[in-house]
Amino acid sequence: MAPRSGRVTSADVAREAGVSRATVSFVLNNTQHQKITDATRQRVLAAAEKLGYAPSAAARTLRYGRSDVVLGLLPDWPLGYAAGQLIQELTLAFAKRNLTFVVHSGIRGARSLSEIWKALTPAAVLSFEPFSEPDAAAMRAVGIEVVAALYDGQGLGSDESITSANAIGAAQARHLAASHRRLGYAYPDDERVAVFARPRLDGVRKVCAELGLPEPDVRTIPLTPRDAADAVRSWLAADPRVTGICAFNDDVAMSVLAGLRHLGLEAPRDMAVIGVDNSPAAAVSHPPLTSVVQDLPGIAELYADSVWAALDGAPASPNRVEPHIRLEVRDSA
C-alpha cells in the first residue's frame, strides 16, 4: 500500500509488512534481545526499501539525546586545494561510520559557535583550533562527547611525527639538501595560514641545523610575479647564494616559479623549488612542480577513528595505521 502522505513513516512500513509499529522500530533500530524471526526481519527491511523509508532525524535526536552529526569547525582559513580535499575525506570517513560530517566556517559575521551547536545537537565537535574554556564547558555540560582541537597556536607539535607539519618541511629540506648548500623558505603572505606555515618552517630549520647548513633564508612571497621576482633576486644575491626553495604550498611555489621567469631564469637550473599539496596545477606548471603529498585519506581516518572511539566510550585503536607523506618528484627540483 502506498503511503497516504508525501513522507513515508514507520506506520506505512508496518502496514506494508503486516507487522506492528513496535516490530518495525525494533528491526530498523536493530534493538537487541527481541524475539523477531528472520523472516519477519527480512519482510520489514524489504517493505522499508520498497517504500523508500528514512528514519526521522528529529525523532532519532529525541531518542538518543543527540544526532548523528559531527560538527567540524574551521577557523577563518582560505579554503584551498588541501583543505577542500581534507573536508571531502573527512565526510567519507565519517559516512563509513554512519555519521554525518557538517562543516561550519568561522568567518567574520557567521553565527556564533553556541548558536551552531545548539541548533544541530551534534554527537561530536571536531575543531581545527582550540575552543575557549566557556565554550568547551558549555558543550560538555549538554553531553557533547568529543571536543578535539586539532591545531594549537604552535601548529601540530615540534616532533617529526607522521601527522606533524614539521615533517613536511623536513621532507622538503632533505630532498634539496642533497644538492643545495643554502636553502630558502617561501613564506605565505596570508597570516591566516600561519598555524601551518610556522611548523613547516621549523621542520626546514631542524634539518638545516642537523646537516650543518646555514639557517634558511625566509622571505614572504605574494602571489604576484613581480613581487616574487624581488624575493628571487634577493635570494640569489645572498651570501652564500640561496639555490633551493622550500615553499609553504604549491600556490606559493608557483609564484616563485613565476618570479624566476620574470627575471629570465628557470627552475631547477637557477633555483630548485618544492611545493606542498600536489595540487592538480602542480603537474602542469612550468616547469612541473615537485611537491609533498600528504596522506589526507589516512589523516581523515585517524580523526574519524578517534571520534568514533570516543563516542563508543573506548580508546582509539592502538593498531591503526599512521598516515605518511611522500614526495612527488618533478622537474622543478
PAZAPA-4460 file (N, C-alpha, C; in steps of 0.05 Angstrom, whole numbers, plus 32768, in hexadecimal, padded with zeros to 4 digits):
% residues 333
    n_x    n_y    n_z   ca_x   ca_y   ca_z    c_x    c_y    c_z   seq   type   mol
   8011   7FE8   8000   8000   8000   8000   8012   8019   8000     1      M     A
   800C   802C   7FEF   801B   8044   7FED   8015   8056   8005     2      A     A
   8028   8065   800F   8023   8077   8026   800F   808D   801E     3      P     A
   7FFE   8096   8031   7FE9   80A9   802C   7FF5   80C5   802A     4      R     A
   800C   80CB   8036   8018   80E5   8034   8032   80E4   8025     5      S     A
   803F   80FB   8020   8058   80FB   8011   806E   80EE   8020     6      G     A
   806E   80EE   803A   8084   80E3   804A   807D   80C7   8054     7      R     A
   808F   80B4   804F   808B   8098   8058   8091   8096   8076     8      V     A
   807F   808B   8085   8083   8088   80A2   8086   806B   80A9     9      T     A
   808D   8067   80C3   808F   804B   80CC   8075   803D   80CC    10      S     A
   805F   804C   80CF   8044   8040   80CD   803F   8035   80B1    11      A     A
   8048   8044   809C   8046   803A   8081   8055   8020   807D    12      D     A
   806D   801F   8088   807D   8006   8086   806F   7FEF   8095    13      V     A
   8063   7FF5   80AC   8055   7FE0   80BB   803E   7FD5   80AB    14      A     A
   802E   7FE7   809E   8018   7FDD   808E   8021   7FCC   8077    15      R     A
   8037   7FD6   8069   8041   7FC7   8052   804B   7FAC   805A    16      E     A
   8058   7FAA   8071   8064   7F90   807A   8050   7F7F   8089    17      A     A
   8039   7F8B   8092   8026   7F7B   80A1   802F   7F75   80BD    18      G     A
   803D   7F88   80CA   8046   7F85   80E5   803F   7F9D   80F5    19      V     A
   8046   7F9D   810F   8040   7FB4   8120   8056   7FCA   811C    20      S     A
   804F   7FE2   8124   8063   7FF8   8123   807A   7FF2   8135    21      R     A
   8074   7FE5   814C   808A   7FDE   815F   809E   7FCB   8152    22      A     A
   8094   7FB8   8142   80A6   7FA5   8134   80B7   7FB4   8120    23      T     A
   80AB   7FC7   8112   80BA   7FD7   80FE   80D0   7FE6   810D    24      V     A
   80C9   7FF2   8124   80DD   8001   8133   80F4   7FEF   813C    25      S     A
   80ED   7FD7   8146   8102   7FC5   8150   8115   7FBC   8139    26      F     A
   8109   7FB7   8122   8119   7FAD   810B   812B   7FC4   8100    27      V     A
   811F   7FDB   80FB   812E   7FF1   80EF   8142   7FFD   8101    28      L     A
   813E   7FFB   811B   8152   8005   812E   8164   7FEF   8139    29      N     A
   8161   7FD7   812D   8172   7FC0   8135   8172   7FBC   8153    30      N     A
   815A   7FBE   815F   8158   7FBB   817C   815E   7F9E   8185    31      T     A
   816F   7F9B   8198   8178   7F81   81A1   8163   7F74   81B3    32      Q     A
   8165   7F59   81B5   8155   7F48   81C8   8137   7F4A   81C2    33      H     A
   8130   7F4C   81A9   8114   7F4B   81A0   8110   7F31   8191    34      Q     A
   80FA   7F23   8196   80F4   7F0A   8188   80E6   7F0F   816E    35      K     A
   80F6   7F16   815A   80EC   7F1B   813F   80F9   7F08   812C    36      I     A
   80E8   7EF9   811D   80F3   7EE5   810B   8102   7EF2   80F4    37      T     A
   8114   7EE2   80E8   8122   7EED   80D0   810F   7EF4   80BA    38      D     A
   80FA   7EE4   80B7   80E6   7EE9   80A1   80D8   7F04   80A6    39      A     A
   80D1   7F09   80BF   80C4   7F23   80C5   80D7   7F3A   80C0    40      T     A
   80F0   7F36   80C9   8104   7F4B   80C6   8108   7F52   80A9    41      R     A
   810A   7F3D   8098   810E   7F42   807B   80F6   7F4F   806F    42      Q     A
   80DE   7F48   8078   80C5   7F54   806E   80C5   7F72   8074    43      R     A
   80CD   7F79   808C   80CD   7F96   8094   80E2   7FA5   8083    44      V     A
   80FA   7F99   8080   810F   7FA7   8071   8107   7FAA   8054    45      L     A
   80F9   7F96   8049   80F1   7F97   802D   80DB   7FAD   802A    46      A     A
   80C9   7FAF   803D   80B4   7FC3   803C   80C0   7FDF   803E    47      A     A
   80D3   7FE3   8050   80E0   7FFD   8053   80EF   8005   8039    48      A     A
   80FC   7FF2   802D   810A   7FF8   8014   80F7   7FFE   7FFE    49      E     A
   80E1   7FEF   7FFC   80CD   7FF3   7FE7   80C1   800F   7FE8    50      K     A
   80BB   8017   8001   80AD   8031   8005   80C1   8049   8006    51      L     A
   80DB   8043   8008   80EF   8058   800A   80EE   8066   8025    52      G     A
   80EB   8056   803A   80E9   8061   8055   8104   806A   805F    53      Y     A
   8104   8082   806B   811C   808D   8078   8113   8096   8094    54      A     A
   8122   808D   80A9   811A   8095   80C4   811C   80B3   80C8    55      P     A
   810A   80BD   80D9   810A   80DA   80DE   8122   80E2   80EF    56      S     A
   8131   80F6   80E5   8148   8100   80F4   8140   810C   810E    57      A     A
   8129   811A   810E   811F   8126   8127   8118   8111   813B    58      A     A
   810B   80FC   8132   8103   80E6   8145   811C   80D9   8150    59      A     A
   8130   80D5   813F   8148   80C8   8148   8157   80D9   815C    60      R     A
   8157   80F3   8158   8163   8105   816B   8155   8104   8187    61      T     A
   813B   8104   8186   812C   8102   819F   8131   80E7   81AD    62      L     A
   8133   80D2   819E   8137   80B7   81AA   8152   80B5   81B7    63      R     A
   8167   80BE   81A9   8182   80B9   81B3   818E   80D2   81C1    64      Y     A
   8180   80E9   81C0   818B   8101   81CD   819F   810F   81BD    65      G     A
   81A5   8106   81A5   81B7   8112   8193   81B1   8109   8176    66      R     A
   81BD   8116   8163   81B9   810E   8147   81D1   80FC   813F    67      S     A
   81D2   80F6   8125   81E9   80E7   811B   81FD   80FA   810E    68      D     A
   81FB   8113   8115   820B   8128   8108   8225   812C   8117    69      V     A
   823B   812E   8108   8255   8137   8112   8259   8153   8107    70      V     A
   825A   8166   8118   825E   8182   8110   827B   8189   810D    71      L     A
   8284   8190   80F6   829F   8197   80F1   82A2   81B6   80F0    72      G     A
   82B2   81C1   8101   82B5   81DE   8103   82CF   81E7   80F6    73      L     A
   82CD   81F5   80E1   82E4   8200   80D3   82E9   821D   80DB    74      L     A
   8301   8224   80E2   8307   8241   80E6   8304   8250   80CC    75      P     A
   830A   8269   80CD   8309   827A   80B5   8321   8274   80A3    76      D     A
   8321   825D   8097   8337   8255   8085   832F   8258   8068    77      W     A
   8341   825E   8057   833B   825C   803A   8337   823F   8033    78      P     A
   8321   8239   8025   831B   821D   801F   8329   8215   8004    79      L     A
   8342   820F   8006   8351   8207   7FEF   834E   81EA   7FE9    80      G     A
   835F   81DF   7FD7   835C   81C4   7FCE   835E   81B0   7FE4    81      Y     A
   8372   81B2   7FF6   8376   819E   800B   835F   819E   801F    82      A     A
   8356   81B6   8027   833F   81B8   803A   8326   81AB   802E    83      A     A
   8321   81B1   8015   830A   81A5   8007   830B   8187   8006    84      G     A
   8323   817D   8000   8327   8160   7FFF   8323   8153   801A    85      Q     A
   832E   8160   802F   832B   8154   804A   830E   8154   8052    86      L     A
   82FF   8168   804C   82E2   8168   8053   82D4   8152   8045    87      I     A
   82DA   814D   802B   82CE   8137   801D   82D5   811C   8029    88      Q     A
   82EE   8119   8030   82F7   80FF   803C   82EA   80FB   8058    89      E     A
   82E8   8110   8068   82DA   810E   8081   82BD   8107   807E    90      L     A
   82B0   8112   806A   8294   810C   8064   8291   80EE   805E    91      T     A
   82A3   80E3   804E   82A2   80C7   8047   82A8   80B5   8060    92      L     A
   82BC   80BD   806F   82C4   80AD   8086   82AE   80AC   809B    93      A     A
   82A1   80C2   80A0   828B   80C1   80B3   8272   80B3   80A8    94      F     A
   826D   80B5   808E   8257   80A7   8082   825A   8089   8085    95      A     A
   8273   807F   8083   8277   8062   8087   8270   8059   80A4    96      K     A
   826F   806C   80B6   8268   8067   80D2   824B   8070   80D8    97      R     A
   823B   8074   80C3   8220   807C   80C6   821D   8097   80D4    98      N     A
   8230   80A8   80D0   822F   80C3   80DC   8230   80D8   80C5    99      L     A
   8223   80EE   80C9   8221   8103   80B5   8233   811A   80BD   100      T     A
   8246   8121   80AC   825A   8136   80B1   824F   8150   80A6   101      F     A
   824B   8164   80B7   8242   817E   80AF   8257   8193   80B6   102      V     A
   825E   81A3   80A3   8274   81B7   80A7   8268   81D3   80AA   103      V     A
   8273   81E1   80BE   826C   81FD   80C3   8285   820D   80C3   104      H     A
   8286   8222   80B2   829E   8233   80B0   829B   824B   80C3   105      S     A
   82B0   8250   80D2   82AF   8266   80E5   82B6   8281   80D8   106      G     A
   82AB   8287   80C1   82B1   82A1   80B5   82A2   82B7   80C4   107      I     A
   82AC   82CF   80C0   829F   82E6   80CE   8282   82E9   80C5   108      R     A
   8271   82EE   80D9   8255   82F2   80D3   8245   82D8   80D4   109      G     A
   8252   82C1   80D7   8244   82A8   80D9   8237   82A5   80F4   110      A     A
   8224   8292   80F6   8217   828E   8110   822B   8285   8125   111      R     A
   8224   828A   813E   8237   8283   8154   8237   8264   8157   112      S     A
   824D   825B   8163   824F   823E   8168   8238   8233   8178   113      L     A
   8230   8241   818C   821A   8237   819D   8200   8234   818D   114      S     A
   81FB   8247   817B   81E3   8245   816A   81E4   822C   8158   115      E     A
   81FC   8226   814E   81FF   8210   813C   81FA   81F5   814A   116      I     A
   8209   81F0   8160   8206   81D6   816D   81EB   81D2   817A   117      W     A
   81DE   81E8   8183   81C3   81E5   818E   81AF   81DE   8179   118      K     A
   81B3   81E8   8160   81A0   81E2   814B   81A4   81C5   8141   119      A     A
   81BC   81BB   8141   81C2   81A0   8135   81C1   818A   8149   120      L     A
   81C5   818F   8163   81C8   817B   8178   81DB   8165   816E   121      T     A
   81F4   816C   8168   8206   8158   815C   820F   8142   8170   122      P     A
   8216   812C   8164   8222   8116   8174   823E   811E   817D   123      A     A
   824C   812D   816C   8267   8134   8171   826D   814F   8163   124      A     A
   8281   815C   816E   828B   8175   8162   82A8   8171   815D   125      V     A
   82B0   8174   8144   82CC   8170   813C   82D7   818C   8134   126      L     A
   82E9   8197   8143   82F2   81B2   813E   830F   81B2   8134   127      S     A
   8314   81C5   8122   832F   81C8   8117   833E   81DF   8125   128      F     A
   8334   81E8   813B   8342   81FB   814D   8336   81F8   8169   129      E     A
   8344   8201   817D   833A   81FE   8198   8320   820D   819D   130      P     A
   830F   8201   81AF   82F7   820F   81B8   82FE   8221   81CF   131      F     A
   82ED   8235   81D4   82EF   8243   81ED   82E4   8230   8203   132      S     A
   82EE   8234   821B   82E5   8222   8231   82C7   8223   8236   133      E     A
   82BB   823B   8235   829E   823C   8239   828F   822C   8223   134      P     A
   8298   822E   820A   828B   821F   81F4   828E   8201   81F9   135      D     A
   82A6   81F8   8200   82AB   81DC   8205   829A   81D1   821C   136      A     A
   8299   81E1   8232   8289   81D9   8249   826B   81D7   8242   137      A     A
   8261   81EA   8233   8245   81EA   822C   823E   81D2   821B   138      A     A
   824F   81CA   8208   824A   81B3   81F8   824B   8199   8208   139      M     A
   825F   8197   8219   8260   817F   822A   8248   817D   823C   140      R     A
   823E   8193   8246   8227   8193   8258   820E   8187   824C   141      A     A
   820B   8189   8232   81F3   817F   8225   81F8   8163   8218   142      V     A
   8210   8158   821D   8215   813D   8215   8223   8139   81FA   143      G     A
   822D   814F   81EF   823D   814C   81D6   8256   813E   81DE   144      I     A
   825B   8127   81D1   826E   8114   81DC   828B   8118   81D3   145      E     A
   8290   8127   81BE   82AB   812B   81B4   82B0   8148   81AF   146      V     A
   82C5   8152   81BB   82CE   816D   81B5   82EC   816A   81AE   147      V     A
   82F2   816C   8195   830E   8166   818C   831A   817D   817D   148      A     A
   832E   818A   8189   833C   81A0   817C   8353   8193   816C   149      A     A
   8352   8195   8152   8366   8187   8141   837F   8197   813E   150      L     A
   837D   81B1   813F   8394   81C2   813C   8394   81D7   8153   151      Y     A
   83AB   81DB   815F   83AD   81F0   8172   83BF   8207   8167   152      D     A
   83C5   821A   8177   83D3   8231   816D   83EF   822B   8163   153      G     A
   83FA   8214   816A   8415   820C   8161   8414   81F9   814A   154      Q     A
   83FC   81F4   813F   83FA   81E1   8129   83F5   81C5   8134   155      G     A
   8400   81B1   8126   83FB   8195   812D   840F   8189   8140   156      L     A
   8420   8199   814C   8434   818E   815E   8450   8190   8154   157      G     A
   8463   818C   8165   847F   8191   815E   848D   8178   8154   158      S     A
   8482   8160   8159   8490   8148   8150   8489   8143   8133   159      D     A
   8498   8131   8127   8494   812B   810B   8482   8113   8107   160      E     A
   846B   8114   8115   8458   80FE   8113   844B   80FF   80F8   161      S     A
   843E   80E9   80F1   8434   80E6   80D6   841E   80FA   80CF   162      I     A
   840F   8103   80E3   83FA   8116   80DE   8403   8132   80E4   163      T     A
   841D   8135   80E9   8427   8150   80F1   842F   8160   80D8   164      S     A
   8428   817A   80D9   8430   818B   80C3   844E   818E   80C2   165      A     A
   845C   8189   80D8   8479   818A   80D8   8485   8176   80C4   166      N     A
   8478   815F   80C2   8482   814A   80AF   8480   8153   8092   167      A     A
   846D   8164   808C   846B   816E   8070   8483   8180   8069   168      I     A
   8489   8193   807A   84A1   81A4   8076   84BA   8193   8076   169      G     A
   84BC   8180   8087   84D4   816F   8089   84D8   815F   806F   170      A     A
   84C2   8155   8063   84C4   8146   804A   84CD   8157   8033   171      A     A
   84C3   8170   8033   84CD   8183   801E   84EB   8188   8021   172      Q     A
   84F3   818E   803A   850F   8196   803E   8522   817F   8038   173      A     A
   851B   8167   8040   852C   8150   803C   8530   814A   801E   174      R     A
   851A   814E   800F   851D   8149   7FF2   852F   815E   7FE5   175      H     A
   852C   8177   7FED   853C   818C   7FE1   8559   818C   7FEB   176      L     A
   855D   8184   8003   8578   8184   800F   858B   8171   8002   177      A     A
   8580   815E   7FF3   8592   814B   7FE4   85A3   8159   7FCF   178      A     A
   8599   8170   7FC5   85A9   817E   7FB0   85AA   819D   7FB4   179      S     A
   859F   81A7   7FCA   85A0   81C4   7FCF   85AA   81CA   7FEB   180      H     A
   85BC   81DD   7FED   85C9   81E2   8007   85BC   81FA   8016   181      R     A
   85AA   8209   8009   859C   821F   8017   857F   821E   800E   182      R     A
   856D   821C   8021   8551   8219   801B   8542   8233   8024   183      L     A
   852C   8238   8016   851A   824E   801D   84FF   8243   8023   184      G     A
   84EF   8252   8031   84D3   824A   8036   84C1   8260   802C   185      Y     A
   84AE   8258   801A   849B   826A   800F   8482   826A   8021   186      A     A
   8480   827F   8031   846B   8280   8045   8452   828E   8039   187      Y     A
   843A   8285   8040   8421   8291   8034   841D   82AD   803F   188      P     A
   840F   82BD   802F   8409   82D8   8038   83ED   82DB   8045   189      D     A
   83E2   82C4   804C   83C7   82C3   8059   83CB   82B7   8075   190      D     A
   83C9   82C8   8089   83CE   82BF   80A5   83B9   82AB   80AF   191      E     A
   83A3   82A8   80A1   838F   8295   80A9   8399   8278   80A8   192      R     A
   83AE   8273   8098   83B9   8258   8096   83D3   8255   80A5   193      V     A
   83D9   8268   80B7   83F2   8266   80C6   83F3   824D   80D7   194      A     A
   83DC   8243   80E0   83DB   822B   80F0   83E7   8213   80E2   195      V     A
   83E7   8213   80C7   83F4   81FF   80B7   8411   8207   80B0   196      F     A
   8414   8221   80A9   842D   822A   809E   8444   8229   80B3   197      A     A
   843E   8231   80CC   8453   8231   80E0   845F   8216   80E5   198      R     A
   844F   8201   80EA   845C   81E7   80EF   8469   81DB   80D6   199      P     A
   845F   81E1   80BE   846D   81D8   80A6   8489   81E5   80A4   200      R     A
   848A   81FF   80AA   84A4   820D   80AA   84B6   8201   80C0   201      L     A
   84AA   81FB   80D7   84BA   81EE   80EC   84C7   81D4   80E3   202      D     A
   84B8   81C5   80D3   84C3   81AC   80C8   84DB   81B1   80B6   203      G     A
   84DA   81C6   80A6   84F0   81CD   8095   8508   81D5   80A6   204      V     A
   8503   81E5   80BA   8519   81EF   80CC   8526   81D7   80DA   205      R     A
   8516   81C4   80E3   8522   81AD   80F1   8535   819D   80DF   206      K     A
   852D   8199   80C6   853E   818A   80B4   8557   819A   80AD   207      V     A
   8554   81B4   80A9   856C   81C4   80A3   8580   81C2   80BA   208      C     A
   8576   81C4   80D3   8588   81C2   80EA   8594   81A7   80EC   209      A     A
   8584   8192   80E7   858E   8177   80E9   85A4   8171   80D5   210      E     A
   85A2   817D   80BD   85B5   8178   80A7   85CC   818D   80A6   211      L     A
   85CC   819F   80B9   85E1   81B4   80BA   85DE   81C9   80A4   212      G     A
   85C6   81CD   809A   85C1   81E2   8086   85BA   81FC   8094   213      L     A
   85BE   8212   8086   85B6   822C   8091   8598   822D   8097   214      P     A
   8590   823F   80A9   8573   8244   80AE   8565   824A   8094   215      E     A
   854D   823F   808F   853F   8245   8076   8538   8263   8074   216      P     A
   853A   826E   805C   8534   828A   8057   8516   828B   8051   217      D     A
   8507   8298   8064   84EA   8298   8063   84E1   82B2   8056   218      V     A
   84D0   82B0   8042   84C5   82C8   8035   84A7   82C4   802F   219      R     A
   8498   82D8   8034   847B   82D7   802F   8476   82DB   8011   220      T     A
   8466   82C9   8006   8462   82C9   7FE9   8445   82CF   7FE2   221      I     A
   843F   82E7   7FD8   8424   82ED   7FCE   841E   82DD   7FB4   222      P     A
   8405   82D9   7FAE   83FF   82C9   7F96   83FE   82DB   7F7D   223      L     A
   8413   82EA   7F79   8416   82FA   7F60   8432   82F6   7F56   224      T     A
   8436   82F3   7F3B   8450   82EE   7F30   8465   8304   7F37   225      P     A
   845D   831D   7F36   8470   8333   7F3A   847B   8332   7F57   226      R     A
   8468   832F   7F6A   8471   832E   7F86   8481   8315   7F8C   227      D     A
   8479   82FF   7F80   8489   82E6   7F84   84A4   82E9   7F78   228      A     A
   84A7   82F8   7F62   84C1   82FC   7F55   84D3   830C   7F67   229      A     A
   84C8   831E   7F77   84D9   832D   7F8A   84E5   831A   7F9E   230      D     A
   84D5   8307   7FA8   84E0   82F4   7FBB   84F5   82E2   7FAE   231      A     A
   84F0   82D9   7F96   8503   82C8   7F88   851D   82D7   7F84   232      V     A
   851C   82F0   7F7D   8534   8300   7F79   8544   8302   7F93   233      R     A
   8535   8305   7FA9   8543   8308   7FC3   8550   82ED   7FCB   234      S     A
   8542   82D7   7FC6   854E   82BD   7FCC   8568   82B8   7FBC   235      W     A
   8567   82BF   7FA3   857E   82BA   7F92   8595   82CD   7F99   236      L     A
   858F   82E4   7FA5   85A4   82F7   7FAD   85AF   82F2   7FC9   237      A     A
   85A3   82DF   7FD7   85AC   82D9   7FF3   85C7   82CC   7FF3   238      A     A
   85D4   82CD   800A   85EF   82C1   800D   85EE   82AF   8026   239      D     A
   85EF   8294   8022   85F0   8286   8008   85D6   8287   7FF9   240      P     A
   85D8   8283   7FDF   85C1   8284   7FCD   85AC   826F   7FD4   241      R     A
   8593   8277   7FD3   857D   8264   7FD8   8574   8257   7FBE   242      V     A
   8576   823D   7FBC   856F   822F   7FA3   8559   821A   7FA6   243      T     A
   8550   8215   7FBE   853B   8201   7FC2   8525   820D   7FD3   244      G     A
   850B   820C   7FC9   84F5   8219   7FD7   84E0   8205   7FE0   245      I     A
   84DB   8205   7FFA   84C4   81F6   8005   84AD   820A   8007   246      C     A
   8498   8205   7FF8   8481   8217   7FF8   846B   820D   800A   247      A     A
   845C   821F   8016   8446   8218   8028   8433   8204   801B   248      F     A
   842A   820A   8003   8418   81F8   7FF4   841D   81FC   7FD6   249      N     A
   840D   81EE   7FC7   8411   81EF   7FAA   840B   820B   7F9E   250      D     A
   83F8   8219   7FA9   83F2   8234   7F9F   840A   8246   7FA3   251      D     A
   8416   8246   7FBB   842D   8256   7FC0   8445   824D   7FAE   252      V     A
   8448   8233   7FAB   845E   8229   7F9B   845B   8232   7F7E   253      A     A
   8442   8232   7F73   843E   823A   7F58   8442   8258   7F55   254      M     A
   843D   8267   7F6A   8444   8284   7F69   8462   8288   7F67   255      S     A
   8472   8277   7F75   848F   8278   7F73   8498   8272   7F56   256      V     A
   848B   825D   7F4A   8492   8256   7F2F   848B   826D   7F1C   257      L     A
   8475   827B   7F21   846E   8292   7F10   8482   82A8   7F14   258      A     A
   848C   82AC   7F2D   84A0   82C0   7F32   84BA   82BA   7F23   259      G     A
   84C2   82A0   7F22   84D9   8298   7F13   84D6   829F   7EF5   260      L     A
   84BF   8298   7EEA   84BA   829E   7ECD   84BB   82BC   7EC8   261      R     A
   84B0   82CC   7EDB   84B0   82E9   7ED9   84CC   82F4   7ED6   262      H     A
   84E0   82E6   7EE2   84FC   82EF   7EE0   850B   82E1   7ECA   263      L     A
   84FD   82D1   7EB9   850A   82C3   7EA4   851A   82AA   7EAE   264      G     A
   8512   82A0   7EC6   8520   8289   7ED1   850C   8271   7ED1   265      L     A
   8516   825A   7ED9   8504   8243   7EDA   850D   822F   7EEF   266      E     A
   84FA   821F   7EF8   8500   8209   7F0A   8503   81EF   7EFA   267      A     A
   8514   81DD   7F02   8526   81DF   7F1A   8542   81EA   7F14   268      P     A
   8546   81F3   7EFC   8561   81FC   7EF4   856B   8212   7F06   269      R     A
   855A   8226   7F0B   8562   823D   7F1B   8559   823B   7F38   270      D     A
   8544   822D   7F3D   8539   822A   7F58   8525   8213   7F58   271      M     A
   8529   8200   7F6B   8517   81E9   7F6E   8500   81F1   7F81   272      A     A
   84E8   81E8   7F7B   84D1   81EF   7F8B   84C0   81D7   7F91   273      V     A
   84B7   81D5   7FAA   84A5   81BF   7FB2   848C   81CB   7FC0   274      I     A
   8474   81C2   7FB8   845B   81CA   7FC4   8450   81B5   7FD7   275      G     A
   8437   81B9   7FDF   8429   81A6   7FF0   840C   81A5   7FE7   276      V     A
   8401   818D   7FE6   83E5   8186   7FE1   83E1   8177   7FC7   277      D     A
   83F4   8178   7FB5   83F1   816A   7F9B   83D6   8171   7F8E   278      N     A
   83D0   818A   7F8D   83B7   8193   7F80   83B7   818D   7F62   279      S     A
   83A0   818C   7F55   839F   8185   7F38   83B1   8198   7F28   280      P     A
   83B3   81B1   7F30   83C3   81C4   7F21   83E1   81BE   7F22   281      A     A
   83E9   81B0   7F37   8406   81AA   7F3A   8411   819B   7F22   282      A     A
   8401   8188   7F18   840B   8177   7F02   840D   8186   7EE7   283      A     A
   83FE   819C   7EE5   83FE   81AB   7ECB   840A   81C6   7ECE   284      V     A
   8417   81CC   7EE4   8426   81E5   7EE7   843E   81E5   7ED5   285      S     A
   844C   81FC   7ED3   8464   81FD   7EC2   847C   8206   7ED3   286      H     A
   848F   81F3   7ED8   848D   81D6   7ED1   847B   81C7   7EE5   287      P     A
   8474   81AE   7EDF   8464   819E   7EF2   8470   819F   7F0E   288      P     A
   8460   81A2   7F22   8469   81A8   7F3D   846C   818F   7F4F   289      L     A
   8483   818C   7F5B   8487   8178   7F70   8477   8181   7F88   290      T     A
   8469   816D   7F95   8457   8175   7FAA   8455   815F   7FBF   291      S     A
   8450   8167   7FD8   844C   8154   7FEE   842F   814B   7FED   292      V     A
   842A   8131   7FEE   840F   8125   7FED   8408   811C   8009   293      V     A
   83F2   8127   8014   83E9   811E   802E   83D4   8108   802B   294      Q     A
   83D4   80F5   803D   83C0   80DF   803D   83A7   80E9   804A   295      D     A
   8397   80F9   803B   837F   8105   8046   836A   80F0   804D   296      L     A
   8366   80DA   803D   8354   80C6   8046   835C   80B9   8060   297      P     A
   8376   80B4   8064   8380   80A9   807C   837C   80BB   8094   298      G     A
   8380   80D5   8090   837C   80E9   80A6   835E   80E9   80AD   299      I     A
   834D   80E9   8099   8330   80EA   809E   8328   80D1   80AE   300      A     A
   8333   80BA   80A7   832C   80A1   80B5   8335   80A3   80D2   301      E     A
   834C   80AE   80D8   8355   80B1   80F3   8342   80C3   8103   302      L     A
   833A   80D9   80F8   8328   80EB   8106   830D   80DE   810B   303      Y     A
   8302   80D1   80F6   82E8   80C4   80F8   82EA   80AC   810C   304      A     A
   82FF   809E   810C   8303   8088   811F   8303   8092   813B   305      D     A
   8311   80A8   8140   8312   80B4   815B   82F6   80BD   8164   306      S     A
   82E7   80C9   8153   82CC   80D2   815A   82BA   80BA   815F   307      V     A
   82BC   80A6   814E   82AB   808E   8150   82B1   8080   816B   308      W     A
   82CA   807D   8171   82D2   8070   818A   82C8   807F   81A2   309      A     A
   82CA   8099   81A1   82C0   80A9   81B8   82A2   80A7   81BB   310      A     A
   8294   80A7   81A5   8277   80A4   81A7   826F   8088   81B2   311      L     A
   8280   8075   81AD   827B   805A   81B7   8286   8056   81D3   312      D     A
   8292   806B   81DE   829D   8069   81F9   82B6   8058   81FB   313      G     A
   82C5   8056   81E5   82DC   8044   81E5   82F4   8054   81DA   314      A     A
   830D   804C   81E1   8324   8059   81D6   8326   8052   81B8   315      P     A
   8333   8064   81A9   8338   805E   818D   8349   8045   818A   316      A     A
   8345   8037   8174   8353   801E   816F   8372   8023   816F   317      S     A
   8380   8012   817E   839E   8015   817E   83AA   800A   8165   318      P     A
   839B   7FFC   8155   83A6   7FEF   813D   83A1   7FFE   8123   319      N     A
   8397   8017   8126   8391   8026   810E   83AB   802D   80FE   320      R     A
   83A8   802F   80E4   83BE   8035   80D3   83C2   8053   80D1   321      V     A
   83DA   805D   80D7   83DF   8079   80D5   83E2   8083   80B8   322      E     A
   83D7   809A   80B2   83DB   80A5   8097   83F8   80AD   8093   323      P     A
   83FF   80B0   807A   841B   80B7   8074   841B   80CD   805F   324      H     A
   8433   80D9   805A   8436   80EC   8045   844B   80E1   8031   325      I     A
   844A   80EB   8019   845E   80E3   8005   8463   80FA   7FF2   326      R     A
   8478   80F8   7FE2   847E   810D   7FCE   8475   8104   7FB3   327      L     A
   8467   8115   7FA4   8462   8111   7F88   8477   8121   7F79   328      E     A
   848C   8113   7F70   84A3   8121   7F64   849E   8127   7F47   329      V     A
   84A0   8141   7F40   849D   814A   7F24   84B5   815C   7F1D   330      R     A
   84B2   816B   7F08   84C9   8179   7EFC   84D3   8190   7F0D   331      D     A
   84C3   819D   7F1E   84CB   81B5   7F2C   84E0   81B0   7F41   332      S     A
   84E3   8197   7F4A   84F7   8191   7F5F   84FD   8173   7F5D   333      A     A
***
